[in-house]
Amino acid sequence: MKGSTLPFDGTPEQEQALRLKLRELKTKEGALMPAMQFAQGLYGYLPYEVQSIIADELGVTLSEVYGVATFYSQFSLYPKGKYRIGICLGTACYVNGSQAIYDRLRQILGIDSGECTEDRLFSLDATRCVGCCGMAPVMTVNDDVYGRIKPDDVEKILDKYRRA
Ligand code: FES
């Protein structure tokens, strides 16, 4: 079972809110999806501990919860970083070299798409077209957009956020 190995930092208040919601949803048909959407909104992602609570309260298996969590892209098994990096692998960016930038990001950060660094500073997502094709290849950090970048620019861009 893959997922975040970062320590779970959910609070008792969050767990209480989740369990309350799950008990309310349990009486309804098709409770699993709304339950998982609620949990993802509450925690920002669905770590093993949260999946276990959902399975426990709804009376479904953990593998059922895990199966849904990994099937739908709206769910994440990893937390997002303080700085959410997006690298566009849409056609215009791809033909202009975004794969090499993506590879450099993975190498520097030591994570793959969908994952988060241990210090929770950066998370990385390979994305589809973000609508700035004229600036291809495009990388985003939260709301900041960087266009026409080269692999050698990556370290400098990351440094700006490390020092922020
Ligand atoms: S393909 Fe990357 S912004 Fe459109």
Backbone and ligand atoms as CSV (ligand in chain L), in Angstrom:
chain,resi,resn,atom,element,x,y,z
A,1,MET,N,N,0.846,-1.192,0.000
A,1,MET,CA,C,0.000,0.000,0.000
A,1,MET,C,C,0.882,1.243,0.000
A,2,LYS,N,N,0.785,2.056,-1.054
A,2,LYS,CA,C,1.635,3.236,-1.039
A,2,LYS,C,C,0.908,4.400,-0.362
A,3,GLY,N,N,1.681,5.398,0.053
A,3,GLY,CA,C,1.089,6.538,0.733
A,3,GLY,C,C,2.171,7.289,1.468
A,4,SER,N,N,1.774,8.343,2.130
A,4,SER,CA,C,2.734,9.194,2.810
A,4,SER,C,C,3.374,8.478,3.999
A,5,THR,N,N,4.703,8.642,4.143
A,5,THR,CA,C,5.379,8.114,5.323
A,5,THR,C,C,5.638,9.241,6.324
A,6,LEU,N,N,5.138,10.434,5.994
A,6,LEU,CA,C,5.318,11.566,6.909
A,6,LEU,C,C,4.457,11.335,8.149
A,7,PRO,N,N,4.926,11.776,9.334
A,7,PRO,CA,C,4.130,11.568,10.544
A,7,PRO,C,C,2.739,12.199,10.423
A,8,PHE,N,N,1.740,11.480,10.868
A,8,PHE,CA,C,0.365,11.978,10.810
A,8,PHE,C,C,0.192,13.048,11.888
A,9,ASP,N,N,-0.331,14.203,11.519
A,9,ASP,CA,C,-0.447,15.269,12.508
A,9,ASP,C,C,-1.901,15.736,12.677
A,10,GLY,N,N,-2.832,14.815,12.466
A,10,GLY,CA,C,-4.243,15.152,12.672
A,10,GLY,C,C,-4.538,15.411,14.145
A,11,THR,N,N,-5.485,16.285,14.415
A,11,THR,CA,C,-5.823,16.634,15.796
A,11,THR,C,C,-7.045,15.830,16.273
A,12,PRO,N,N,-7.233,15.720,17.606
A,12,PRO,CA,C,-8.432,15.048,18.122
A,12,PRO,C,C,-9.711,15.732,17.640
A,13,GLU,N,N,-9.663,17.048,17.467
A,13,GLU,CA,C,-10.851,17.785,16.987
A,13,GLU,C,C,-11.208,17.357,15.569
A,14,GLN,N,N,-10.170,17.187,14.741
A,14,GLN,CA,C,-10.426,16.751,13.363
A,14,GLN,C,C,-11.043,15.347,13.361
A,15,GLU,N,N,-10.490,14.480,14.219
A,15,GLU,CA,C,-11.011,13.105,14.255
A,15,GLU,C,C,-12.471,13.096,14.715
A,16,GLN,N,N,-12.748,13.932,15.700
A,16,GLN,CA,C,-14.129,14.001,16.205
A,16,GLN,C,C,-15.085,14.486,15.107
A,17,ALA,N,N,-14.661,15.533,14.391
A,17,ALA,CA,C,-15.498,16.067,13.309
A,17,ALA,C,C,-15.701,15.012,12.230
A,18,LEU,N,N,-14.642,14.266,11.919
A,18,LEU,CA,C,-14.744,13.235,10.888
A,18,LEU,C,C,-15.688,12.124,11.324
A,19,ARG,N,N,-15.514,11.652,12.561
A,19,ARG,CA,C,-16.366,10.551,13.021
A,19,ARG,C,C,-17.844,10.969,13.063
A,20,LEU,N,N,-18.098,12.194,13.486
A,20,LEU,CA,C,-19.478,12.695,13.512
A,20,LEU,C,C,-20.098,12.677,12.112
A,21,LYS,N,N,-19.325,13.183,11.155
A,21,LYS,CA,C,-19.803,13.246,9.770
A,21,LYS,C,C,-20.034,11.848,9.223
A,22,LEU,N,N,-19.110,10.934,9.545
A,22,LEU,CA,C,-19.232,9.573,9.026
A,22,LEU,C,C,-20.476,8.881,9.579
A,23,ARG,N,N,-20.772,9.149,10.852
A,23,ARG,CA,C,-21.965,8.520,11.449
A,23,ARG,C,C,-23.236,9.047,10.786
A,24,GLU,N,N,-23.201,10.306,10.392
A,24,GLU,CA,C,-24.348,10.898,9.699
A,24,GLU,C,C,-24.468,10.303,8.286
A,25,LEU,N,N,-23.321,10.172,7.593
A,25,LEU,CA,C,-23.346,9.672,6.216
A,25,LEU,C,C,-23.674,8.188,6.127
A,26,LYS,N,N,-23.305,7.465,7.175
A,26,LYS,CA,C,-23.438,6.010,7.168
A,26,LYS,C,C,-24.859,5.532,6.867
A,27,THR,N,N,-25.829,6.345,7.259
A,27,THR,CA,C,-27.225,5.953,7.080
A,27,THR,C,C,-27.674,6.148,5.632
A,28,LYS,N,N,-26.827,6.786,4.835
A,28,LYS,CA,C,-27.238,7.093,3.458
A,28,LYS,C,C,-26.584,6.145,2.461
A,29,GLU,N,N,-27.242,6.005,1.333
A,29,GLU,CA,C,-26.721,5.186,0.236
A,29,GLU,C,C,-25.470,5.845,-0.365
A,30,GLY,N,N,-24.508,5.063,-0.756
A,30,GLY,CA,C,-23.325,5.613,-1.444
A,30,GLY,C,C,-22.541,6.576,-0.588
A,31,ALA,N,N,-22.284,6.188,0.659
A,31,ALA,CA,C,-21.655,7.114,1.617
A,31,ALA,C,C,-20.144,7.279,1.408
A,32,LEU,N,N,-19.537,6.316,0.728
A,32,LEU,CA,C,-18.071,6.319,0.697
A,32,LEU,C,C,-17.460,7.551,0.015
A,33,MET,N,N,-17.953,7.888,-1.176
A,33,MET,CA,C,-17.372,9.038,-1.890
A,33,MET,C,C,-17.533,10.340,-1.102
A,34,PRO,N,N,-18.761,10.689,-0.655
A,34,PRO,CA,C,-18.877,11.928,0.119
A,34,PRO,C,C,-18.058,11.897,1.408
A,35,ALA,N,N,-17.929,10.718,1.996
A,35,ALA,CA,C,-17.126,10.602,3.217
A,35,ALA,C,C,-15.672,10.933,2.917
A,36,MET,N,N,-15.181,10.414,1.814
A,36,MET,CA,C,-13.781,10.654,1.472
A,36,MET,C,C,-13.545,12.090,1.050
A,37,GLN,N,N,-14.532,12.671,0.365
A,37,GLN,CA,C,-14.399,14.083,-0.004
A,37,GLN,C,C,-14.355,14.953,1.247
A,38,PHE,N,N,-15.202,14.619,2.216
A,38,PHE,CA,C,-15.220,15.388,3.465
A,38,PHE,C,C,-13.860,15.255,4.169
A,39,ALA,N,N,-13.365,14.029,4.248
A,39,ALA,CA,C,-12.092,13.781,4.940
A,39,ALA,C,C,-10.935,14.500,4.253
A,40,GLN,N,N,-10.944,14.472,2.918
A,40,GLN,CA,C,-9.865,15.160,2.195
A,40,GLN,C,C,-9.936,16.665,2.435
A,41,GLY,N,N,-11.148,17.217,2.494
A,41,GLY,CA,C,-11.306,18.642,2.780
A,41,GLY,C,C,-10.817,18.981,4.185
A,42,LEU,N,N,-11.031,18.060,5.107
A,42,LEU,CA,C,-10.672,18.290,6.507
A,42,LEU,C,C,-9.159,18.206,6.731
A,43,TYR,N,N,-8.532,17.217,6.134
A,43,TYR,CA,C,-7.098,16.974,6.362
A,43,TYR,C,C,-6.202,17.447,5.220
A,44,GLY,N,N,-6.811,17.653,4.050
A,44,GLY,CA,C,-6.005,18.038,2.887
A,44,GLY,C,C,-5.474,16.844,2.127
A,45,TYR,N,N,-5.540,15.657,2.712
A,45,TYR,CA,C,-5.128,14.421,2.047
A,45,TYR,C,C,-5.684,13.245,2.839
A,46,LEU,N,N,-5.428,12.043,2.344
A,46,LEU,CA,C,-6.025,10.863,2.981
A,46,LEU,C,C,-4.943,9.879,3.424
A,47,PRO,N,N,-4.295,10.151,4.548
A,47,PRO,CA,C,-3.284,9.217,5.030
A,47,PRO,C,C,-3.930,7.929,5.548
A,48,TYR,N,N,-3.087,6.952,5.812
A,48,TYR,CA,C,-3.548,5.642,6.289
A,48,TYR,C,C,-4.484,5.786,7.496
A,49,GLU,N,N,-4.134,6.656,8.442
A,49,GLU,CA,C,-4.916,6.805,9.670
A,49,GLU,C,C,-6.352,7.262,9.368
A,50,VAL,N,N,-6.483,8.156,8.394
A,50,VAL,CA,C,-7.816,8.669,8.035
A,50,VAL,C,C,-8.609,7.597,7.281
A,51,GLN,N,N,-7.917,6.884,6.392
A,51,GLN,CA,C,-8.597,5.786,5.674
A,51,GLN,C,C,-9.124,4.751,6.669
A,52,SER,N,N,-8.347,4.493,7.725
A,52,SER,CA,C,-8.761,3.513,8.733
A,52,SER,C,C,-10.022,3.965,9.464
A,53,ILE,N,N,-10.084,5.251,9.797
A,53,ILE,CA,C,-11.271,5.774,10.487
A,53,ILE,C,C,-12.499,5.626,9.586
A,54,ILE,N,N,-12.321,5.948,8.301
A,54,ILE,CA,C,-13.440,5.848,7.357
A,54,ILE,C,C,-13.917,4.401,7.269
A,55,ALA,N,N,-12.966,3.468,7.123
A,55,ALA,CA,C,-13.329,2.050,7.013
A,55,ALA,C,C,-14.059,1.602,8.278
A,56,ASP,N,N,-13.522,1.990,9.412
A,56,ASP,CA,C,-14.083,1.610,10.708
A,56,ASP,C,C,-15.529,2.115,10.859
A,57,GLU,N,N,-15.730,3.389,10.599
A,57,GLU,CA,C,-17.051,3.992,10.821
A,57,GLU,C,C,-18.094,3.537,9.800
A,58,LEU,N,N,-17.657,3.352,8.548
A,58,LEU,CA,C,-18.631,2.993,7.509
A,58,LEU,C,C,-18.817,1.482,7.390
A,59,GLY,N,N,-17.965,0.731,8.088
A,59,GLY,CA,C,-18.098,-0.723,8.024
A,59,GLY,C,C,-17.696,-1.300,6.678
A,60,VAL,N,N,-16.702,-0.661,6.041
A,60,VAL,CA,C,-16.174,-1.193,4.777
A,60,VAL,C,C,-14.714,-1.583,5.015
A,61,THR,N,N,-14.129,-2.284,4.060
A,61,THR,CA,C,-12.739,-2.711,4.270
A,61,THR,C,C,-11.785,-1.561,3.941
A,62,LEU,N,N,-10.609,-1.651,4.547
A,62,LEU,CA,C,-9.582,-0.644,4.285
A,62,LEU,C,C,-9.170,-0.687,2.809
A,63,SER,N,N,-9.146,-1.888,2.237
A,63,SER,CA,C,-8.720,-1.973,0.837
A,63,SER,C,C,-9.760,-1.327,-0.089
A,64,GLU,N,N,-11.016,-1.334,0.322
A,64,GLU,CA,C,-12.049,-0.653,-0.468
A,64,GLU,C,C,-11.796,0.867,-0.449
A,65,VAL,N,N,-11.507,1.381,0.736
A,65,VAL,CA,C,-11.224,2.818,0.874
A,65,VAL,C,C,-9.967,3.170,0.077
A,66,TYR,N,N,-8.944,2.348,0.234
A,66,TYR,CA,C,-7.678,2.589,-0.468
A,66,TYR,C,C,-7.886,2.541,-1.983
A,67,GLY,N,N,-8.712,1.591,-2.436
A,67,GLY,CA,C,-8.980,1.457,-3.868
A,67,GLY,C,C,-9.603,2.728,-4.436
A,68,VAL,N,N,-10.563,3.288,-3.717
A,68,VAL,CA,C,-11.211,4.527,-4.184
A,68,VAL,C,C,-10.212,5.694,-4.116
A,69,ALA,N,N,-9.430,5.735,-3.042
A,69,ALA,CA,C,-8.466,6.840,-2.856
A,69,ALA,C,C,-7.427,6.865,-3.967
A,70,THR,N,N,-7.051,5.702,-4.484
A,70,THR,CA,C,-6.022,5.671,-5.520
A,70,THR,C,C,-6.621,5.731,-6.926
A,71,PHE,N,N,-7.910,5.430,-7.051
A,71,PHE,CA,C,-8.529,5.421,-8.381
A,71,PHE,C,C,-8.853,6.839,-8.858
A,72,TYR,N,N,-9.361,7.675,-7.969
A,72,TYR,CA,C,-9.812,9.012,-8.364
A,72,TYR,C,C,-8.721,10.051,-8.099
A,73,SER,N,N,-8.437,10.846,-9.150
A,73,SER,CA,C,-7.339,11.804,-9.012
A,73,SER,C,C,-7.677,12.940,-8.050
A,74,GLN,N,N,-8.956,13.108,-7.701
A,74,GLN,CA,C,-9.316,14.181,-6.748
A,74,GLN,C,C,-8.791,13.861,-5.341
A,75,PHE,N,N,-8.455,12.592,-5.099
A,75,PHE,CA,C,-7.952,12.217,-3.774
A,75,PHE,C,C,-6.433,12.108,-3.783
A,76,SER,N,N,-5.823,12.503,-2.668
A,76,SER,CA,C,-4.372,12.421,-2.563
A,76,SER,C,C,-3.980,11.646,-1.310
A,77,LEU,N,N,-2.969,10.803,-1.444
A,77,LEU,CA,C,-2.463,10.059,-0.285
A,77,LEU,C,C,-1.342,10.835,0.408
A,78,TYR,N,N,-0.978,11.952,-0.185
A,78,TYR,CA,C,0.137,12.743,0.348
A,78,TYR,C,C,-0.338,14.149,0.708
A,79,PRO,N,N,0.249,14.758,1.735
A,79,PRO,CA,C,-0.105,16.143,2.036
A,79,PRO,C,C,0.466,17.057,0.960
A,80,LYS,N,N,-0.041,18.264,0.876
A,80,LYS,CA,C,0.544,19.256,-0.025
A,80,LYS,C,C,1.571,20.066,0.754
A,81,GLY,N,N,2.608,20.527,0.044
A,81,GLY,CA,C,3.647,21.315,0.698
A,81,GLY,C,C,3.192,22.751,0.923
A,82,LYS,N,N,3.982,23.477,1.715
A,82,LYS,CA,C,3.722,24.915,1.872
A,82,LYS,C,C,3.771,25.579,0.490
A,83,TYR,N,N,4.712,25.072,-0.340
A,83,TYR,CA,C,4.812,25.548,-1.722
A,83,TYR,C,C,4.464,24.392,-2.651
A,84,ARG,N,N,3.384,24.566,-3.388
A,84,ARG,CA,C,2.893,23.514,-4.284
A,84,ARG,C,C,3.439,23.772,-5.688
A,85,ILE,N,N,4.334,22.930,-6.108
A,85,ILE,CA,C,4.956,23.094,-7.424
A,85,ILE,C,C,4.161,22.314,-8.459
A,86,GLY,N,N,3.872,22.968,-9.570
A,86,GLY,CA,C,3.238,22.282,-10.696
A,86,GLY,C,C,4.163,22.375,-11.892
A,87,ILE,N,N,4.389,21.268,-12.559
A,87,ILE,CA,C,5.157,21.323,-13.803
A,87,ILE,C,C,4.245,20.824,-14.909
A,88,CYS,N,N,4.068,21.660,-15.913
A,88,CYS,CA,C,3.119,21.333,-16.972
A,88,CYS,C,C,3.733,20.348,-17.958
A,89,LEU,N,N,3.044,19.236,-18.166
A,89,LEU,CA,C,3.488,18.264,-19.167
A,89,LEU,C,C,2.506,18.222,-20.338
A,90,GLY,N,N,1.733,19.315,-20.491
A,90,GLY,CA,C,0.851,19.438,-21.662
A,90,GLY,C,C,1.697,19.530,-22.929
A,91,THR,N,N,1.054,19.403,-24.084
A,91,THR,CA,C,1.800,19.273,-25.343
A,91,THR,C,C,2.800,20.402,-25.588
A,92,ALA,N,N,2.336,21.657,-25.485
A,92,ALA,CA,C,3.234,22.785,-25.798
A,92,ALA,C,C,4.438,22.804,-24.859
A,93,CYS,N,N,4.202,22.521,-23.588
A,93,CYS,CA,C,5.308,22.513,-22.625
A,93,CYS,C,C,6.206,21.310,-22.850
A,94,TYR,N,N,5.586,20.189,-23.155
A,94,TYR,CA,C,6.368,18.959,-23.343
A,94,TYR,C,C,7.333,19.116,-24.520
A,95,VAL,N,N,6.834,19.640,-25.640
A,95,VAL,CA,C,7.720,19.769,-26.810
A,95,VAL,C,C,8.777,20.852,-26.583
A,96,ASN,N,N,8.573,21.680,-25.596
A,96,ASN,CA,C,9.580,22.701,-25.272
A,96,ASN,C,C,10.442,22.296,-24.070
A,97,GLY,N,N,10.404,21.043,-23.709
A,97,GLY,CA,C,11.380,20.539,-22.744
A,97,GLY,C,C,10.948,20.435,-21.294
A,98,SER,N,N,9.635,20.392,-21.029
A,98,SER,CA,C,9.238,20.362,-19.618
A,98,SER,C,C,9.595,19.037,-18.917
A,99,GLN,N,N,9.766,17.967,-19.697
A,99,GLN,CA,C,10.134,16.691,-19.060
A,99,GLN,C,C,11.496,16.818,-18.351
A,100,ALA,N,N,12.433,17.527,-18.982
A,100,ALA,CA,C,13.766,17.687,-18.370
A,100,ALA,C,C,13.667,18.516,-17.088
A,101,ILE,N,N,12.740,19.472,-17.064
A,101,ILE,CA,C,12.550,20.288,-15.854
A,101,ILE,C,C,11.910,19.440,-14.762
A,102,TYR,N,N,10.942,18.648,-15.155
A,102,TYR,CA,C,10.294,17.715,-14.214
A,102,TYR,C,C,11.336,16.762,-13.610
A,103,ASP,N,N,12.183,16.217,-14.475
A,103,ASP,CA,C,13.224,15.289,-13.994
A,103,ASP,C,C,14.168,15.990,-13.015
A,104,ARG,N,N,14.501,17.244,-13.310
A,104,ARG,CA,C,15.405,17.987,-12.415
A,104,ARG,C,C,14.724,18.226,-11.069
A,105,LEU,N,N,13.447,18.569,-11.104
A,105,LEU,CA,C,12.694,18.787,-9.855
A,105,LEU,C,C,12.662,17.510,-9.015
A,106,ARG,N,N,12.392,16.383,-9.652
A,106,ARG,CA,C,12.339,15.108,-8.924
A,106,ARG,C,C,13.698,14.775,-8.316
A,107,GLN,N,N,14.739,15.077,-9.081
A,107,GLN,CA,C,16.090,14.780,-8.610
A,107,GLN,C,C,16.449,15.677,-7.414
A,108,ILE,N,N,16.177,16.953,-7.502
A,108,ILE,CA,C,16.534,17.885,-6.418
A,108,ILE,C,C,15.680,17.621,-5.174
A,109,LEU,N,N,14.389,17.434,-5.379
A,109,LEU,CA,C,13.473,17.305,-4.225
A,109,LEU,C,C,13.399,15.879,-3.684
A,110,GLY,N,N,13.772,14.906,-4.500
A,110,GLY,CA,C,13.721,13.509,-4.066
A,110,GLY,C,C,12.303,12.982,-3.943
A,111,ILE,N,N,11.371,13.559,-4.694
A,111,ILE,CA,C,9.975,13.098,-4.661
A,111,ILE,C,C,9.445,12.976,-6.081
A,112,ASP,N,N,8.337,12.243,-6.210
A,112,ASP,CA,C,7.666,12.105,-7.500
A,112,ASP,C,C,6.402,12.950,-7.505
A,113,SER,N,N,5.758,12.977,-8.651
A,113,SER,CA,C,4.503,13.716,-8.754
A,113,SER,C,C,3.493,13.203,-7.728
A,114,GLY,N,N,2.811,14.119,-7.056
A,114,GLY,CA,C,1.808,13.753,-6.059
A,114,GLY,C,C,2.381,13.669,-4.657
A,115,GLU,N,N,3.723,13.753,-4.537
A,115,GLU,CA,C,4.346,13.583,-3.217
A,115,GLU,C,C,4.787,14.925,-2.626
A,116,CYS,N,N,5.235,14.832,-1.375
A,116,CYS,CA,C,5.602,16.028,-0.616
A,116,CYS,C,C,6.948,15.771,0.062
A,117,THR,N,N,7.805,16.796,0.162
A,117,THR,CA,C,9.094,16.607,0.833
A,117,THR,C,C,8.880,16.405,2.336
A,118,GLU,N,N,9.865,15.769,2.982
A,118,GLU,CA,C,9.708,15.449,4.405
A,118,GLU,C,C,9.495,16.681,5.275
A,119,ASP,N,N,10.106,17.796,4.898
A,119,ASP,CA,C,9.927,19.020,5.693
A,119,ASP,C,C,8.618,19.735,5.325
A,120,ARG,N,N,7.877,19.147,4.417
A,120,ARG,CA,C,6.572,19.668,3.965
A,120,ARG,C,C,6.677,21.049,3.321
A,121,LEU,N,N,7.880,21.387,2.864
A,121,LEU,CA,C,8.039,22.691,2.224
A,121,LEU,C,C,7.514,22.652,0.787
A,122,PHE,N,N,7.844,21.556,0.056
A,122,PHE,CA,C,7.444,21.479,-1.349
A,122,PHE,C,C,6.651,20.212,-1.640
A,123,SER,N,N,5.619,20.354,-2.461
A,123,SER,CA,C,4.996,19.176,-3.055
A,123,SER,C,C,5.067,19.372,-4.563
A,124,LEU,N,N,4.988,18.283,-5.280
A,124,LEU,CA,C,5.203,18.313,-6.729
A,124,LEU,C,C,4.047,17.646,-7.457
A,125,ASP,N,N,3.549,18.311,-8.477
A,125,ASP,CA,C,2.507,17.710,-9.307
A,125,ASP,C,C,2.793,17.946,-10.774
A,126,ALA,N,N,2.834,16.874,-11.548
A,126,ALA,CA,C,2.882,17.009,-13.005
A,126,ALA,C,C,1.457,17.302,-13.448
A,127,THR,N,N,1.276,18.355,-14.237
A,127,THR,CA,C,-0.084,18.769,-14.588
A,127,THR,C,C,-0.308,18.734,-16.102
A,128,ARG,N,N,-1.571,18.861,-16.470
A,128,ARG,CA,C,-1.904,19.085,-17.873
A,128,ARG,C,C,-1.799,20.576,-18.136
A,129,CYS,N,N,-2.202,21.002,-19.354
A,129,CYS,CA,C,-2.082,22.410,-19.752
A,129,CYS,C,C,-2.685,23.343,-18.703
A,130,VAL,N,N,-1.913,24.358,-18.318
A,130,VAL,CA,C,-2.413,25.318,-17.336
A,130,VAL,C,C,-2.824,26.634,-18.003
A,131,GLY,N,N,-2.879,26.627,-19.342
A,131,GLY,CA,C,-3.415,27.767,-20.074
A,131,GLY,C,C,-2.419,28.886,-20.345
A,132,CYS,N,N,-1.126,28.604,-20.205
A,132,CYS,CA,C,-0.108,29.624,-20.491
A,132,CYS,C,C,0.846,29.103,-21.561
A,133,CYS,N,N,0.307,28.454,-22.602
A,133,CYS,CA,C,1.157,27.773,-23.591
A,133,CYS,C,C,2.167,28.706,-24.243
A,134,GLY,N,N,1.829,30.001,-24.383
A,134,GLY,CA,C,2.749,30.960,-24.989
A,134,GLY,C,C,4.025,31.109,-24.195
A,135,MET,N,N,4.011,30.678,-22.928
A,135,MET,CA,C,5.198,30.793,-22.062
A,135,MET,C,C,5.888,29.438,-21.878
A,136,ALA,N,N,5.497,28.450,-22.664
A,136,ALA,CA,C,6.018,27.086,-22.471
A,136,ALA,C,C,7.554,27.035,-22.537
A,137,PRO,N,N,8.175,26.217,-21.696
A,137,PRO,CA,C,7.588,25.339,-20.692
A,137,PRO,C,C,7.297,26.085,-19.381
A,138,VAL,N,N,6.223,25.691,-18.741
A,138,VAL,CA,C,5.716,26.438,-17.592
A,138,VAL,C,C,5.803,25.627,-16.299
A,139,MET,N,N,6.270,26.324,-15.266
A,139,MET,CA,C,6.280,25.740,-13.922
A,139,MET,C,C,5.550,26.729,-13.010
A,140,THR,N,N,4.744,26.233,-12.087
A,140,THR,CA,C,4.058,27.114,-11.149
A,140,THR,C,C,4.457,26.759,-9.717
A,141,VAL,N,N,4.474,27.779,-8.867
A,141,VAL,CA,C,4.694,27.561,-7.430
A,141,VAL,C,C,3.594,28.358,-6.733
A,142,ASN,N,N,2.649,27.644,-6.131
A,142,ASN,CA,C,1.417,28.272,-5.639
A,142,ASN,C,C,0.834,29.132,-6.764
A,143,ASP,N,N,0.708,30.458,-6.567
A,143,ASP,CA,C,0.108,31.282,-7.626
A,143,ASP,C,C,1.153,31.919,-8.548
A,144,ASP,N,N,2.434,31.648,-8.314
A,144,ASP,CA,C,3.479,32.229,-9.168
A,144,ASP,C,C,3.677,31.367,-10.409
A,145,VAL,N,N,3.813,32.028,-11.557
A,145,VAL,CA,C,3.997,31.300,-12.818
A,145,VAL,C,C,5.378,31.627,-13.389
A,146,TYR,N,N,6.140,30.592,-13.745
A,146,TYR,CA,C,7.461,30.763,-14.350
A,146,TYR,C,C,7.407,30.166,-15.747
A,147,GLY,N,N,7.718,31.008,-16.755
A,147,GLY,CA,C,7.660,30.539,-18.135
A,147,GLY,C,C,9.021,30.529,-18.795
A,148,ARG,N,N,9.104,29.772,-19.886
A,148,ARG,CA,C,10.331,29.636,-20.695
A,148,ARG,C,C,11.533,29.308,-19.827
A,149,ILE,N,N,11.349,28.406,-18.908
A,149,ILE,CA,C,12.462,28.077,-18.012
A,149,ILE,C,C,13.275,26.900,-18.540
A,150,LYS,N,N,14.494,26.819,-18.031
A,150,LYS,CA,C,15.411,25.730,-18.383
A,150,LYS,C,C,15.690,24.924,-17.108
A,151,PRO,N,N,16.138,23.671,-17.268
A,151,PRO,CA,C,16.427,22.865,-16.077
A,151,PRO,C,C,17.371,23.569,-15.096
A,152,ASP,N,N,18.324,24.336,-15.638
A,152,ASP,CA,C,19.284,24.999,-14.742
A,152,ASP,C,C,18.664,26.157,-13.951
A,153,ASP,N,N,17.458,26.567,-14.310
A,153,ASP,CA,C,16.783,27.642,-13.548
A,153,ASP,C,C,16.107,27.103,-12.285
A,154,VAL,N,N,15.901,25.800,-12.230
A,154,VAL,CA,C,15.066,25.211,-11.182
A,154,VAL,C,C,15.623,25.488,-9.776
A,155,GLU,N,N,16.916,25.249,-9.611
A,155,GLU,CA,C,17.526,25.412,-8.285
A,155,GLU,C,C,17.337,26.854,-7.770
A,156,LYS,N,N,17.535,27.804,-8.667
A,156,LYS,CA,C,17.409,29.221,-8.290
A,156,LYS,C,C,15.964,29.546,-7.869
A,157,ILE,N,N,15.019,29.009,-8.605
A,157,ILE,CA,C,13.605,29.250,-8.273
A,157,ILE,C,C,13.275,28.638,-6.910
A,158,LEU,N,N,13.723,27.414,-6.678
A,158,LEU,CA,C,13.434,26.767,-5.387
A,158,LEU,C,C,14.061,27.535,-4.236
A,159,ASP,N,N,15.268,28.042,-4.462
A,159,ASP,CA,C,15.982,28.801,-3.411
A,159,ASP,C,C,15.191,29.994,-2.921
A,160,LYS,N,N,14.518,30.632,-3.864
A,160,LYS,CA,C,13.709,31.802,-3.517
A,160,LYS,C,C,12.682,31.424,-2.426
A,161,TYR,N,N,12.106,30.231,-2.534
A,161,TYR,CA,C,11.091,29.803,-1.563
A,161,TYR,C,C,11.721,29.239,-0.295
A,162,ARG,N,N,12.889,28.633,-0.445
A,162,ARG,CA,C,13.591,28.126,0.739
A,162,ARG,C,C,13.968,29.281,1.654
A,163,ARG,N,N,14.254,30.432,1.053
A,163,ARG,CA,C,14.690,31.586,1.850
A,163,ARG,C,C,13.514,32.463,2.314
A,164,ALA,N,N,12.330,32.179,1.776
A,164,ALA,CA,C,11.168,33.044,2.068
A,164,ALA,C,C,10.753,32.918,3.533
L,1,FES,S1,S,0.764,23.019,-22.458
L,1,FES,FE1,FE,1.738,23.867,-20.729
L,1,FES,S2,S,0.630,25.708,-20.437
L,1,FES,FE2,FE,-0.371,24.777,-22.094
